[in-house]
Amino acid sequence: MSVLSTITVSLRDEAAEAAFVDAFTKALGATEGFPGLEKLIAAKVIAADRTYHLHTEWTSPDAMNSWQSDPSYRSIRDAFDVTLVAEIEMSRWTSAS
């Protein structure tokens, strides 16, 4: 059963955006070759200042949970100051089969 995960995040100001882009770039490097990650799309939202959309596709819930438990991911996530986020929306879906 695959898992689709989406996150749309808006940052408070230009400094917050720069910190987010830096953290995301580090996380992106850490995902290279990570088992179970089928697709990762990151895009800056058109006509929405300091807003980004992230979409990942995982082979299974276990694969996604493994990434979220991985020390590389956790150190990057924990170093990011969440007070820089103005708004965030997250959703996850599983395939019907």
Residue pairs with C-beta under 8 A, 6 or more apart in sequence:
1 60
1 61
1 94
1 95
1 97
2 38
2 57
2 58
2 59
2 60
2 94
2 95
3 57
3 58
3 60
3 61
3 63
3 64
3 92
3 93
3 94
3 95
4 55
4 56
4 57
4 58
4 92
4 93
4 94
4 95
5 54
5 55
5 56
5 57
5 58
5 64
5 90
5 91
5 92
6 53
6 54
6 55
6 56
6 90
6 91
6 92
7 53
7 54
7 88
7 89
7 90
8 45
8 51
8 52
8 53
8 54
8 88
8 89
9 20
9 51
9 52
9 54
9 85
9 87
9 88
9 89
10 48
10 49
10 50
10 51
10 85
10 86
10 87
10 88
11 17
11 19
11 20
11 50
11 51
11 52
11 84
11 85
11 86
12 50
12 83
12 84
12 85
12 86
13 50
14 50
15 84
16 50
16 84
16 85
16 86
17 50
19 80
19 81
19 84
20 52
20 80
20 84
20 85
23 76
23 77
23 79
23 80
24 42
24 52
24 54
26 76
27 73
27 76
27 77
28 40
28 42
30 70
30 72
30 73
30 76
31 37
31 40
31 67
34 67
34 70
35 63
35 66
36 58
36 59
36 60
36 62
36 63
36 64
36 66
36 67
37 56
37 57
37 58
37 59
37 63
37 67
38 57
38 58
38 59
39 55
39 56
39 57
40 54
40 55
40 56
40 57
41 53
41 54
41 55
41 56
42 52
42 53
42 54
42 55
43 52
43 53
44 51
44 52
45 51
45 52
45 53
50 86
56 64
58 64
58 67
61 94
64 92
67 73
68 74
